[in-house]
Amino acid sequence: MAFWWPLIVIALACLLCKLLFMLIPSNVPSIDVDASDVLDEGNQTKENSFIYIPSRRQTDKVQCYEPATMKYLGYFPALKPDEVKERVSQSRKAQKIWAKSSFKQRRQFLRILLKYIIEHQELICEVSSRDTGKTLVDASLGEIMTTCEKITWLLAEGERWLRPEYRSSGRSMFYKTSKVEFHPLGVVGAIVSWNYPFHNIFNPMLAAVFSGNSIVIKVSEHASWSGCFYVRIIQTALAAVGAPENLVEVITGFAETGEALVSSVDKIIFVGSPGVGKMIMRTASETLIPVTLELGGKDPFIVCEDVDVPHVAQIAVRAVLQSSGQNCAGAERFYVHKDVYSSFVAEVVKIVKSVRAGPPLAGKYDMGAICMQEHSERLQILVNDAIDKGAEIVCRGTVGNIGEGAVDQYFPPTVIVNVNHKMKLMQEEAFGPIMPIMKFSTDEEVVRLANDSRYGLGCAVFSGSKHRAKQIGLQLECGVVAINDFASNYMCQSLPFGGVKDSGFGRFAGIEGLRACCLVKSVVEDRWWPIIKTKIPKPIQYPVAANGFEFQESLVEALYGLNVWDRLRAVVKVLKILTDQNQPSPTNKKRRND
């Protein structure tokens, strides 16, 4: 016991010191970001205050409007290929300077960002809400918390995972040191979706910049207004630490703009649909750059019979309605054990009946507008197909006072039962507030149903037995598994995020995502230079001796033989060949005597 007391005292002292250090205010400067144009609606001109009817065709301008009210927000240029390449060129020059920056400078950049985000949460969430229609709560959960968590993880562990990593040199190279180095790739390109405009910009940017790269981000044409404000925060924080201009750029436009970005950068990260993802890959193949694709999902939400039904029902509704139904890795298929099916549906109906949709900044609403024009029509087509094939709507949420011009931008939360896999709703990504619930009888059946999909991003499994839930999760074909929870993986920023099948490949977030922004370089050097260095054995020097292969054969067995006695015999044979090789031949001896 006397041995443990000093260790306990030391541990408590360290903990106390850590707590005291946390009480000391950190020396992080504040930044001032101009937000007058996104806050002061009173200064809007007549031109940008009218109710906007979005154009169905692409032009030289990206028109922006509030999905919840259809109020016009302004426009940004749709950049042409030459303009995109010029932005990338400027970013490349900045990267060459930033690549020499210290981790201390990079951490200070992150601290400045974190301080600004914490102090301006409402502003960031309001901008996201206005541009995508989501509620402030959903913006905070999906945008603020995830971004703060990523910054905190990078501050704590980022440098560690980018330092050279020493590896085993093996038996034949025991006199060498082997390591992996992580160098910046150059200019990272990112094409991101509209559903989380703040986090979808910050997520790739943080990994790229912290690992020494520059980044050019094409924001969605459906969320350009917010993206062009958010980049000001980043650029102001970079300027505060003396980073070069143009290190982080946001560009706006349509398909032509994105295609030009892919053909200009050193790596591309894409978040979007499988169809566009395939186009990205084709373009990237011309320059053979690495690609990371996150292409959405049709995530199963599995409920076994031994769960706390009211608790899981509340999580289930949050899962499908998160971000106003604009779910990223959200649950889209619900499989409930037949023994609790009725009680689960009843709980879900009770919750959904209390959900109200409406303009999120105009009142207390649980769900906002659908961001993309005409997306509600596609959702209704999926619902109609399911009803035609025998499904039944058991509940729909209510829509508040939204104004005549914006009706099509809303879709009430909808609960559907009696569904099966012949329905499009159970096979195609809905990306909306629809909750199809299907019965299952056995664990084997639910695994088969869950894997019956061309997507494979994430899943959530709920059971009173953690072992049972884990066993089900292990059999599912996906990249992200949450046991007795939903979307908790994304709040663990040390974990990689990504899927399989039509959900894409490659990973962002975590160690894997950070290192994916790097040129991974293997380095081998002499351990005891110049005392011991590589020397080619005489039997295999040119011209190769007659017993060269015999020597090589024995050397392999000496190094890798499975039996210690066989290896010792091989060592003796290697030494004998070397000894014989070093002895002068009779002919050479006679020549020396002459």
N, C-alpha and C positions, 0 to 999 in steps of 0.2 A: 504493500500500500504506500510505503514511503517513496517508492519510485514514481508513482503516478502523481503525487502532489505537486512536484515542480512543473510537470507538464501541464497540469490543470491551471496552475497559477499563470504560466506563460501564455496559455491559450486565452485566458480571461483578460490578461493585460493587452494582448494583441487586439482582442475584440473591443476593449475599451478605447484603445488608441484609434481604431477604425471609426468608432462612433464619434469620437471627438473631432477627427478630421472631417467627418460628414457635417459637423456643426459649423465648420469654418467656411465662410462664403467663398466660392470659387471666383477667380479673377477672369470672368468672361464678359467681354464688352457687349453692349446692346447694339443692335442695328436698327436703322430707320428705313423702312420700306414704304415707298409712296403707294398708298392704297386709295387715294382720293377718287380715282375714276371707277373703282369697283364698289365704293361705299356711298358716295354722295349722289343718290338718284335724283336729287333736286336739280342738279346741273345738267341732266340729260337734255339734249336738244330735241326739237320736235321730230327730227329724222329718226332718232333711235328710241323713241318712247311709244311707238305704236304697236298694236298687236301684229305679230309677224306670222306670215304664212310661208313656211320653208319651201324653197325651190326643190323640185325633184331632179334637177340636172346640175352637173358640176360646172362651175364657172371659174373665173380667175380670182374669186373671193370666197372665203369660208365665212358664211353668215352664221351668227350666233344668236340664240334666243333662250329664254327660260322655258323649259318644258312644262313647268307647273302653271305658268300664266301666259305663255307665248309672247311675252314682252321681248322686244328686240334689244339685244345687248351690243351690237356692233359687228364689225367684220375684221378679218385678218387676211393677208395675201395668201393665195395658193401658190407656193413657190414652184418655180420651174426647175428642171434638172440642173441647169447651169448655176442657178442661185444656190441650190442645195450643195453642189460640189464646192462652191466658193465658201459656204459656211463650214463644211468639213475641212477644207484646206486651212482656214483660220483656226479651227479647233485643233488641227494637227500641230500647228506651230506652237500653240499654247501648251499642248501636251508634252512636248519635248522639254519645256521649262519645268512643268509640274512634276515630271517623272523624277526630277532631282530633289523634290521637296522632302522634308523630314516627316516622320510619323507624328512628331510633336505638332508640326504645322497642320497636318491633316486632322489630328484630334481636336485642335482648337477650332477648326472649321466646323466640325461636328457639334462641339459644345455651343458655338454661336447659334447654329441652326436649332438645336434642342431648346435653348433659352427662348428664342423667338417663337417657336411653335407653342411652347407651354404658355407664354405670355399673350399669344394671339390666337388661341384655340377657336374662339367664337368667330373671328374674322375668317379664318381658314375654312371652317365648317359652313359658314354662310355662303362663301364663294362657291364651294362644292355643291351646296344645296341649290343655289340659283342656277348653276350650269347643268346639273344632272337631275334635279327633281327630288333628291333624297332628303330625308329628315336630318335634323341636326344631330340627333342621337346616333343614327346610322353613320353619319359622317365622322363622328367622334370615334365610334367603335372601329370602323373600317379604315379610316384615314389617319387619325391622330395617334391612336394607341399603337397600331402596327408600326408606324413610322418611328415613333419615340422608342419602341422596343428595339427596332433595328439599329438606331443610332446608339442606344445604350449598349447593345451587344458588340457593335464595332468598337466602341470606346474601350470596352473591357477585354475583348479578345481578338480584335481585328489584326493588330500587329503580330500577335503570336502566330496566327495562321498564315501570315505572309512572309515570315522569316524563313531562311533556308532550313530545310528539314533533313536531318541526317538519317541515312538508311544503312542497312547492312551491306557490306562489300562482298559477302560470299566467301567461299573457300579459296577459289583460285586468285582472287584479288584481295586477300587478307591484308596486304601491305598498302592498300589504298584507302582513302576516305571517300565515301559516296554521299552525295546530297542532292536535294531537289531545290532549285531556286525558282522564285515566282516574280517574273518581270512583267511590267505593263505591256498590254498588246498594242496600244496606240489610241485610236479613236474607236470607241464603242458606239454603235448605233442602236437606238431603241424605238420601236413602233408600238405604242401602248394604247390600250382600250379606254373607253369613256367612263366605265362604271366606278372607278376609284381615281378620279383625276389627280388628286394630291399624292396619294401613295404610289400610284403607277408611274409618276415622274420621279419621286424620291427613291423608290426601291432600287431601280437599276442605277440611278445617279450615284447613290451612296456607295455601292459596291465598286462602281467604275472609278470614281474619283479617289476613294480611299486606297485603291490598289494602284494609283498612279496614272490612270488613263484620263482622257477627256471623253465627253459624251455629247452626242447630238440626238435629241429626242423628238420624234414626230408624234405630236399629240393627235388624238382623234378629232376628226372634223365635227364630232358631236360634243366635244368638250374643249375647244380651243380657247375660249374666253378665260376659263379658270387656269388653264395651263400656262398661258402667257402672263398671268399674274404670278403664279407660283414660281416661275423661273426667276422673277425679280428677287425673291427671297434668297434663292440659291446664289445668284450673282452678287448680291449685296454682301452676303456672308463670305463669299470667296474674296471679294475686294477687301474685306476687313482683315484677312490674314495675308494679304499681299499676293494672292494668286493671279496669274495672267488672265487678261480678258479672253473671252471666247472659249474658256475651258468647258463650260456647260452652255449648250444652246438648245432652244426649243424652236422647232419649225412647224409650220402649218401648211395644210394642203390636202390633196386627195391621193389617189393611187399613184399617179405619176411622181408625186413628191416622195412617197415612200419607196418606190422602185429606185429612184435616183440615190436615195440614202443607202439602200442595201448595196448598191454597186460601188459605193465610195468609201465605206468604212472597213475596219479590221475585224469586227465581230458584230453580229446583229442579234438583238433580243426582240422577240415578237410576242405580243399578247393579243389574241384575237381568235378568229374562226379557223377551222381546218382548211377550208377552201383557200383563204388568203395565205395561210401558213404554207401550203404547197407552192403557191406562186413565189413566196419569199425564198423558199429553198431553191427553186429553179433559178432565180436571179442570183442567189448567193453562190450557186455552183459555178457560175462564170468566173468568179474571182477566188473560189475555194476558201471562203472565210467560215469560221465556226458559227453555228446557229443554235440558239436556244428558243424553243417554241413552247408556249403555254396556250393551248387551244381550247380551253373550256372543258366541260364535263357534263355527265349525267349521273351525279353522285347518288348512290343508294344510302338510305337512312333506315337501318334495321332495328326493329323493336321486338325483343323476345318477350315471352309471357311472364317472366319473373322480375319485371321492372316496376318502379314507382310511376304509374301511368300519368298522373297529373304533372309530375316533374318533367318527364320526358316529352309530354305533349307541349309544354311551354317552350322547351328547347326546340322542338320540331317546327313550331310556328315561327319562332325567331329565325330558324335556319332558312326557311323558304321565303320569308318576307324581308330578310336583311337587305339593306340598301334599296329599299322600295321595290323589292323583287328583282333588282339588278344584280343577281348573285354571282359572286366570283368563287368558284369551288363550292357552290351552295348545293344543298340537298334538292334533288329534283324527282326522286323516286322513293316512295315510302313503303317499306315492307313490314307488316305488323303480324305477329303470330295470331292465329285464329282464336286463341283463348282470350285474348285481350283486345281483339279487333274492335268490337262494338264499344267498349268503354273508352278506348283510345280515340276513336272517331268522335264520340260524344264530347270528350274533353277538348279536342281540337275545334269542334264546331262552336263550343262555348267561348273559346278564346277568339276565334276569327270573327264571330258576331260582334265583338267589341272593337274590332280594328276598323279605323276610319281612314280613308284616303282623301288627300286634299293638298292644296298649296302649302308646303311645309313651313314657310315663313309667315303665313297668313293666319295661323291658328294652331291648335294642338292636334296634330294629326300623327297617326302611327306609320303612315305610308304616304309617299309622295307620288310624283308623276313618273311615267315611263319616259326614258330619255330620248329614244330614237323614234323618229317620225314613222308612223304606220306600224310600229311593232305590236301595238295592241291588236291590230287586225290579224297578224300572224298568230298571236296567242289564241284569239277566238277561233281561228281555223283549227288549231290543235284541239281545243275543247270540243268543237262541233264534231270532229272526226271521232273523238272518244265517245261522245253521246250517241252518234250514229251506230257505233259498234257495241252498244250496251252499257256504257258507263252512266253514272248518275251524279248530278251536282247536288250535294247535300247542304251546302252553305256558301254564301258569298258575302264579303264584307261590304260596307257602305262607302259611298263617295260623297264628300262634303260639297259645299258651295264653291264650284271651281270656275264658273263662267262659261258662257256658251261656246266661245272659240277654242276651248282647250279640252273638250270632252274626250276626244280621241287619244289624248295623251295619258289617260288614266285607265287602269284595268283593276277591277276590284279583286281582292284576295279571294281565291276560289278553291273549295275542297271538293274533290271528286272521288267517288268510290266505284267498286265493281270494274276496276280497270284490268287490262291484261296487256301482254307484250305485242299483240297485233295492232295496238293503237299507236299512232305517231307520238302521242303525248309521253309514252313510256320509252321511246327510242330516240326521238330528236330533242336536241337541247332547246328548252323553252326560254330560259333566261327571263322568267317572269314569275309573278306571285301565284302560281298554281300548285296545288298540293294533291297529287294523285296517290291514293292509298290502296295497297294490294295485300291480300291475305297470304300467309304461308303456313305450312304445317310442320316442317322439319328443318333442321339446320342445313341439311344437304340440299333441300329444295331452295332455300333462300340464297345459298351460295351460287347455285346454278342460275337463279333469276338475276342476281346482282351482276354476275359476269356476262350475262346476255346483253352486251352493249358494245358499240364500237368505241365508246369512251372509256377512259380509265384514269381519272384524276384522283378523286378522294372518296372516302366513305366514312360513315359513322355507325358504330355498332353498340347497342345498349342491351345489357343483361345484368341480372342480379349476381351472376357468376362472372367474375373478371376473367377467369380462365376460359370460360365458354366464349365470351366476347372476343378474346384474343385469338382463339382458334378459328372463329368465323373470319375475323379480320385478316388473318394470315393467308387465307385461301382466296381472298378477293384480288382481282387483277387491277391494281391501282398503285399510285405513288404515294398517297397520303392516307393514313389510317388513324381515326380518332376512336379510342375506346371509352365508352360511357361519357362521351362529350361530343361537341360539334365545333369544328374549325379551331380547336385549341392548338393544333400544330402550327398555325400561322403566327400565333403569339409566341412561339418558341423559335426565335430567329436564328438559333444555332442549327436548326434543321433545314435541310434542302426542301424545295417545293417544286413539284412538277409531276407529270403523269406519264402514261404509256398509251399505246394504240392511238386513236385519233385525238387524244388529249395532248399529244406532243412528246417531246423528249428534251433532255438536258434539264438542268436544275438552276433556279435562282434562289437566293436566300441561303443562309448558312455558310459553312466552310466551302461546300462544293460550289455555291453560287459566287462566292468571293473569288475563289481560285479560278473559276471559269472566265474571269476577266483578265487572266494572266497568261503569259507565255510560260509554260511549264518546262523548265530547262534542267536536264540531268548533268551534273558536274562530278567528275572523278579526278582525284589528284593523289600524288604520292604521300603516304602517311609520314614517312621518315626521310623525305628528300633532304640532301642528295645521298645519304648513307645507303639507302636501299632504293633502287629504281628498277624499272622494267628492263630485263635483258633477255634477248631471245636465246633459248638453249641451243647449244651447238648442233645437236642432231637435226634440228629443223631450220637452221640457218641455210641461206642459199649458197651454193647448191645443196639441196636437201640430201642428207646422208641416206644410205641404203636402209638403215634401220630407223629412219625418221618416223614411219607410221607405227612401228613397234614401240618406240618411245612414247608417242602420243597416246597410243592405246593404253599403255601402262600408267601414264600420267592421269588419264581419265578415271581409271579404276582406283588409283591411289587417292584421288580427291573425292570421288562420289560413290565408291563401293559400299554396299549395304552391310558387309561383314567386316569386322575390324581386322581379322586375320588375313582376309583377301587384300585389304588395303595395305597392310604391312608388307605382304609379299610383293605387291605392286610397287611400293616405295623402294624396296631393295632392288627390284629390277630397274627402276628409273635411275637409281644411283649407280648401278653397274654399267648401264648404257652410257651415262655421262662420264664415268671413269674411263671406260674403254675409248670413248670418243676423244678424251683429252690426252691419252697416251699416244705417242708418235708411232706411226706404222713402221714396219721393218724397212720399207723402201726409203721413207724419209730419214730414218736413223742412218742408213748406209750412205745417203747423200751428204749428211752432216759430217760423217767420218771422213769421206773423201775430201 
